[in-house]
Amino acid sequence: MDTAFFESSDNKLVDSMLFEEKGIFAEGVTSGELKSKLANGNYFLEQGKMIITIEKKNS
């Protein structure tokens, strides 16, 4: 598990959380899934930037 800090596109700190990361880093492909008790998400590389989408689970 990693600890990560995410910022939204308007540069506001969203949260910190522990998550499980499963990804592909081969043959020019960078993408994967993020899973935690609080949220799930995905990430991928686009035009040299890492794009991360996270959706909080309903509590």
Biopython code that builds the backbone (N, CA, C, O; Angstrom):
import numpy as np
from Bio.PDB.StructureBuilder import StructureBuilder

atoms = [
    (1, "MET", "N", (0.829, -1.188, 0.000)),
    (1, "MET", "CA", (0.000, 0.000, 0.000)),
    (1, "MET", "C", (0.871, 1.248, 0.000)),
    (1, "MET", "O", (1.931, 1.286, 0.625)),
    (2, "ASP", "N", (0.408, 2.260, -0.707)),
    (2, "ASP", "CA", (1.084, 3.550, -0.772)),
    (2, "ASP", "C", (0.199, 4.605, -0.139)),
    (2, "ASP", "O", (-1.019, 4.444, -0.075)),
    (3, "THR", "N", (0.809, 5.684, 0.331)),
    (3, "THR", "CA", (0.054, 6.844, 0.774)),
    (3, "THR", "C", (0.160, 7.885, -0.315)),
    (3, "THR", "O", (1.253, 8.132, -0.824)),
    (4, "ALA", "N", (-0.944, 8.499, -0.684)),
    (4, "ALA", "CA", (-0.922, 9.470, -1.764)),
    (4, "ALA", "C", (-1.723, 10.702, -1.385)),
    (4, "ALA", "O", (-2.685, 10.630, -0.620)),
    (5, "PHE", "N", (-1.311, 11.819, -1.930)),
    (5, "PHE", "CA", (-2.034, 13.068, -1.775)),
    (5, "PHE", "C", (-2.482, 13.500, -3.160)),
    (5, "PHE", "O", (-1.669, 13.574, -4.081)),
    (6, "PHE", "N", (-3.756, 13.783, -3.315)),
    (6, "PHE", "CA", (-4.306, 14.150, -4.608)),
    (6, "PHE", "C", (-4.753, 15.599, -4.584)),
    (6, "PHE", "O", (-5.279, 16.077, -3.579)),
    (7, "GLU", "N", (-4.545, 16.289, -5.679)),
    (7, "GLU", "CA", (-5.060, 17.640, -5.834)),
    (7, "GLU", "C", (-6.023, 17.641, -7.004)),
    (7, "GLU", "O", (-5.802, 16.960, -8.005)),
    (8, "SER", "N", (-7.091, 18.409, -6.871)),
    (8, "SER", "CA", (-8.057, 18.512, -7.959)),
    (8, "SER", "C", (-7.528, 19.463, -9.023)),
    (8, "SER", "O", (-6.499, 20.111, -8.829)),
    (9, "SER", "N", (-8.224, 19.543, -10.130)),
    (9, "SER", "CA", (-7.771, 20.385, -11.232)),
    (9, "SER", "C", (-7.746, 21.865, -10.865)),
    (9, "SER", "O", (-7.070, 22.650, -11.531)),
    (10, "ASP", "N", (-8.467, 22.260, -9.820)),
    (10, "ASP", "CA", (-8.417, 23.663, -9.383)),
    (10, "ASP", "C", (-7.431, 23.853, -8.228)),
    (10, "ASP", "O", (-7.489, 24.849, -7.507)),
    (11, "ASN", "N", (-6.509, 22.869, -8.059)),
    (11, "ASN", "CA", (-5.401, 22.929, -7.103)),
    (11, "ASN", "C", (-5.818, 22.942, -5.634)),
    (11, "ASN", "O", (-5.071, 23.448, -4.796)),
    (12, "LYS", "N", (-6.966, 22.410, -5.306)),
    (12, "LYS", "CA", (-7.378, 22.256, -3.911)),
    (12, "LYS", "C", (-7.035, 20.842, -3.463)),
    (12, "LYS", "O", (-7.274, 19.884, -4.199)),
    (13, "LEU", "N", (-6.480, 20.703, -2.271)),
    (13, "LEU", "CA", (-6.151, 19.387, -1.739)),
    (13, "LEU", "C", (-7.437, 18.619, -1.489)),
    (13, "LEU", "O", (-8.341, 19.120, -0.820)),
    (14, "VAL", "N", (-7.524, 17.414, -2.017)),
    (14, "VAL", "CA", (-8.740, 16.612, -1.886)),
    (14, "VAL", "C", (-8.687, 15.785, -0.611)),
    (14, "VAL", "O", (-9.585, 15.889, 0.224)),
    (15, "ASP", "N", (-7.661, 14.971, -0.446)),
    (15, "ASP", "CA", (-7.613, 14.073, 0.699)),
    (15, "ASP", "C", (-6.328, 13.268, 0.627)),
    (15, "ASP", "O", (-5.588, 13.336, -0.354)),
    (16, "SER", "N", (-6.081, 12.522, 1.656)),
    (16, "SER", "CA", (-5.020, 11.524, 1.609)),
    (16, "SER", "C", (-5.654, 10.194, 1.968)),
    (16, "SER", "O", (-6.605, 10.143, 2.748)),
    (17, "MET", "N", (-5.132, 9.121, 1.402)),
    (17, "MET", "CA", (-5.726, 7.817, 1.664)),
    (17, "MET", "C", (-4.714, 6.730, 1.374)),
    (17, "MET", "O", (-3.727, 6.956, 0.673)),
    (18, "LEU", "N", (-4.959, 5.565, 1.909)),
    (18, "LEU", "CA", (-4.200, 4.371, 1.554)),
    (18, "LEU", "C", (-4.964, 3.659, 0.450)),
    (18, "LEU", "O", (-6.189, 3.552, 0.517)),
    (19, "PHE", "N", (-4.262, 3.175, -0.562)),
    (19, "PHE", "CA", (-4.939, 2.479, -1.633)),
    (19, "PHE", "C", (-4.083, 1.344, -2.161)),
    (19, "PHE", "O", (-2.862, 1.338, -2.005)),
    (20, "GLU", "N", (-4.743, 0.386, -2.787)),
    (20, "GLU", "CA", (-4.062, -0.689, -3.492)),
    (20, "GLU", "C", (-3.989, -0.278, -4.958)),
    (20, "GLU", "O", (-4.984, 0.164, -5.532)),
    (21, "GLU", "N", (-2.819, -0.424, -5.559)),
    (21, "GLU", "CA", (-2.613, 0.004, -6.936)),
    (21, "GLU", "C", (-2.226, -1.197, -7.776)),
    (21, "GLU", "O", (-1.299, -1.932, -7.437)),
    (22, "LYS", "N", (-2.940, -1.392, -8.873)),
    (22, "LYS", "CA", (-2.624, -2.448, -9.831)),
    (22, "LYS", "C", (-2.528, -1.788, -11.193)),
    (22, "LYS", "O", (-3.492, -1.183, -11.661)),
    (23, "GLY", "N", (-1.356, -1.901, -11.840)),
    (23, "GLY", "CA", (-1.213, -1.208, -13.102)),
    (23, "GLY", "C", (-0.346, -1.916, -14.109)),
    (23, "GLY", "O", (0.260, -2.952, -13.837)),
    (24, "ILE", "N", (-0.310, -1.316, -15.294)),
    (24, "ILE", "CA", (0.497, -1.798, -16.412)),
    (24, "ILE", "C", (1.533, -0.724, -16.733)),
    (24, "ILE", "O", (1.185, 0.439, -16.933)),
    (25, "PHE", "N", (2.790, -1.112, -16.781)),
    (25, "PHE", "CA", (3.871, -0.204, -17.107)),
    (25, "PHE", "C", (4.771, -0.889, -18.130)),
    (25, "PHE", "O", (5.925, -1.196, -17.831)),
    (26, "ALA", "N", (4.258, -1.130, -19.328)),
    (26, "ALA", "CA", (5.032, -1.862, -20.336)),
    (26, "ALA", "C", (4.648, -1.401, -21.733)),
    (26, "ALA", "O", (3.512, -0.994, -21.979)),
    (27, "GLU", "N", (5.603, -1.472, -22.633)),
    (27, "GLU", "CA", (5.371, -1.196, -24.045)),
    (27, "GLU", "C", (4.664, 0.134, -24.283)),
    (27, "GLU", "O", (3.777, 0.218, -25.133)),
    (28, "GLY", "N", (5.044, 1.167, -23.548)),
    (28, "GLY", "CA", (4.468, 2.487, -23.735)),
    (28, "GLY", "C", (3.106, 2.691, -23.106)),
    (28, "GLY", "O", (2.496, 3.747, -23.278)),
    (29, "VAL", "N", (2.618, 1.696, -22.377)),
    (29, "VAL", "CA", (1.296, 1.796, -21.746)),
    (29, "VAL", "C", (1.480, 2.000, -20.249)),
    (29, "VAL", "O", (2.197, 1.243, -19.595)),
    (30, "THR", "N", (0.832, 3.021, -19.713)),
    (30, "THR", "CA", (0.812, 3.261, -18.277)),
    (30, "THR", "C", (-0.643, 3.464, -17.893)),
    (30, "THR", "O", (-1.244, 4.475, -18.256)),
    (31, "SER", "N", (-1.213, 2.520, -17.167)),
    (31, "SER", "CA", (-2.600, 2.644, -16.713)),
    (31, "SER", "C", (-2.832, 1.668, -15.579)),
    (31, "SER", "O", (-2.064, 0.726, -15.386)),
    (32, "GLY", "N", (-3.899, 1.902, -14.829)),
    (32, "GLY", "CA", (-4.192, 0.987, -13.750)),
    (32, "GLY", "C", (-5.396, 1.382, -12.932)),
    (32, "GLY", "O", (-6.112, 2.330, -13.253)),
    (33, "GLU", "N", (-5.603, 0.627, -11.857)),
    (33, "GLU", "CA", (-6.726, 0.818, -10.942)),
    (33, "GLU", "C", (-6.214, 1.171, -9.557)),
    (33, "GLU", "O", (-5.146, 0.723, -9.140)),
    (34, "LEU", "N", (-6.990, 1.979, -8.854)),
    (34, "LEU", "CA", (-6.732, 2.316, -7.454)),
    (34, "LEU", "C", (-7.939, 1.858, -6.655)),
    (34, "LEU", "O", (-9.076, 2.137, -7.038)),
    (35, "LYS", "N", (-7.707, 1.153, -5.542)),
    (35, "LYS", "CA", (-8.812, 0.675, -4.714)),
    (35, "LYS", "C", (-8.492, 0.936, -3.250)),
    (35, "LYS", "O", (-7.361, 0.732, -2.807)),
    (36, "SER", "N", (-9.488, 1.387, -2.506)),
    (36, "SER", "CA", (-9.354, 1.567, -1.066)),
    (36, "SER", "C", (-10.713, 1.334, -0.417)),
    (36, "SER", "O", (-11.708, 1.082, -1.097)),
    (37, "LYS", "N", (-10.736, 1.421, 0.897)),
    (37, "LYS", "CA", (-12.007, 1.286, 1.614)),
    (37, "LYS", "C", (-12.919, 2.481, 1.358)),
    (37, "LYS", "O", (-14.140, 2.358, 1.452)),
    (38, "LEU", "N", (-12.331, 3.647, 1.031)),
    (38, "LEU", "CA", (-13.101, 4.879, 0.869)),
    (38, "LEU", "C", (-13.431, 5.236, -0.570)),
    (38, "LEU", "O", (-14.416, 5.930, -0.825)),
    (39, "ALA", "N", (-12.610, 4.766, -1.525)),
    (39, "ALA", "CA", (-12.790, 5.196, -2.912)),
    (39, "ALA", "C", (-12.157, 4.209, -3.880)),
    (39, "ALA", "O", (-11.317, 3.394, -3.499)),
    (40, "ASN", "N", (-12.574, 4.297, -5.139)),
    (40, "ASN", "CA", (-11.971, 3.546, -6.238)),
    (40, "ASN", "C", (-11.602, 4.531, -7.330)),
    (40, "ASN", "O", (-12.193, 5.606, -7.427)),
    (41, "GLY", "N", (-10.639, 4.175, -8.142)),
    (41, "GLY", "CA", (-10.254, 5.071, -9.219)),
    (41, "GLY", "C", (-9.459, 4.375, -10.288)),
    (41, "GLY", "O", (-9.199, 3.174, -10.228)),
    (42, "ASN", "N", (-9.077, 5.170, -11.276)),
    (42, "ASN", "CA", (-8.272, 4.714, -12.399)),
    (42, "ASN", "C", (-7.228, 5.770, -12.691)),
    (42, "ASN", "O", (-7.373, 6.927, -12.297)),
    (43, "TYR", "N", (-6.172, 5.367, -13.383)),
    (43, "TYR", "CA", (-5.187, 6.336, -13.834)),
    (43, "TYR", "C", (-4.632, 5.914, -15.178)),
    (43, "TYR", "O", (-4.638, 4.734, -15.527)),
    (44, "PHE", "N", (-4.148, 6.901, -15.933)),
    (44, "PHE", "CA", (-3.524, 6.632, -17.219)),
    (44, "PHE", "C", (-2.659, 7.831, -17.598)),
    (44, "PHE", "O", (-2.831, 8.931, -17.073)),
    (45, "LEU", "N", (-1.743, 7.599, -18.505)),
    (45, "LEU", "CA", (-0.844, 8.633, -18.974)),
    (45, "LEU", "C", (-1.424, 9.230, -20.254)),
    (45, "LEU", "O", (-1.768, 8.505, -21.187)),
    (46, "GLU", "N", (-1.529, 10.578, -20.287)),
    (46, "GLU", "CA", (-2.064, 11.258, -21.466)),
    (46, "GLU", "C", (-1.226, 12.495, -21.748)),
    (46, "GLU", "O", (-1.158, 13.397, -20.913)),
    (47, "GLN", "N", (-0.598, 12.548, -22.891)),
    (47, "GLN", "CA", (0.234, 13.675, -23.312)),
    (47, "GLN", "C", (1.253, 14.061, -22.236)),
    (47, "GLN", "O", (1.452, 15.242, -21.952)),
    (48, "GLY", "N", (1.890, 13.054, -21.645)),
    (48, "GLY", "CA", (2.931, 13.282, -20.658)),
    (48, "GLY", "C", (2.439, 13.620, -19.262)),
    (48, "GLY", "O", (3.254, 13.912, -18.386)),
    (49, "LYS", "N", (1.126, 13.591, -19.024)),
    (49, "LYS", "CA", (0.566, 13.872, -17.698)),
    (49, "LYS", "C", (-0.170, 12.651, -17.182)),
    (49, "LYS", "O", (-0.841, 11.953, -17.942)),
    (50, "MET", "N", (-0.041, 12.393, -15.879)),
    (50, "MET", "CA", (-0.771, 11.301, -15.260)),
    (50, "MET", "C", (-2.168, 11.811, -14.912)),
    (50, "MET", "O", (-2.309, 12.756, -14.136)),
    (51, "ILE", "N", (-3.194, 11.194, -15.478)),
    (51, "ILE", "CA", (-4.578, 11.556, -15.208)),
    (51, "ILE", "C", (-5.137, 10.526, -14.220)),
    (51, "ILE", "O", (-5.084, 9.322, -14.471)),
    (52, "ILE", "N", (-5.671, 11.012, -13.096)),
    (52, "ILE", "CA", (-6.206, 10.145, -12.054)),
    (52, "ILE", "C", (-7.653, 10.533, -11.802)),
    (52, "ILE", "O", (-7.953, 11.703, -11.563)),
    (53, "THR", "N", (-8.543, 9.565, -11.854)),
    (53, "THR", "CA", (-9.940, 9.798, -11.495)),
    (53, "THR", "C", (-10.260, 8.956, -10.273)),
    (53, "THR", "O", (-9.948, 7.767, -10.228)),
    (54, "ILE", "N", (-10.884, 9.578, -9.284)),
    (54, "ILE", "CA", (-11.228, 8.891, -8.048)),
    (54, "ILE", "C", (-12.680, 9.196, -7.712)),
    (54, "ILE", "O", (-13.112, 10.347, -7.764)),
    (55, "GLU", "N", (-13.423, 8.160, -7.371)),
    (55, "GLU", "CA", (-14.803, 8.320, -6.963)),
    (55, "GLU", "C", (-14.973, 7.737, -5.574)),
    (55, "GLU", "O", (-14.713, 6.554, -5.351)),
    (56, "LYS", "N", (-15.411, 8.574, -4.634)),
    (56, "LYS", "CA", (-15.637, 8.098, -3.271)),
    (56, "LYS", "C", (-16.811, 7.137, -3.233)),
    (56, "LYS", "O", (-17.806, 7.322, -3.934)),
    (57, "LYS", "N", (-16.683, 6.110, -2.408)),
    (57, "LYS", "CA", (-17.763, 5.157, -2.218)),
    (57, "LYS", "C", (-18.811, 5.782, -1.323)),
    (57, "LYS", "O", (-18.496, 6.624, -0.482)),
    (58, "ASN", "N", (-20.058, 5.373, -1.499)),
    (58, "ASN", "CA", (-21.122, 5.830, -0.599)),
    (58, "ASN", "C", (-20.893, 5.235, 0.772)),
    (58, "ASN", "O", (-20.605, 4.045, 0.899)),
    (59, "SER", "N", (-21.020, 6.060, 1.804)),
    (59, "SER", "CA", (-20.779, 5.543, 3.164)),
    (59, "SER", "C", (-22.052, 5.211, 3.880)),
    (59, "SER", "O", (-22.018, 4.767, 5.027)),
]
sb = StructureBuilder()
sb.init_structure("model")
sb.init_model(0)
sb.init_chain("A")
sb.init_seg("    ")
for serial, (resi, resn, name, xyz) in enumerate(atoms, 1):
    if name == "N":
        sb.init_residue(resn, " ", resi, " ")
    sb.init_atom(name, np.array(xyz, "f"), 0.0, 1.0, " ", f" {name:<3s}", serial, name[0])
structure = sb.get_structure()
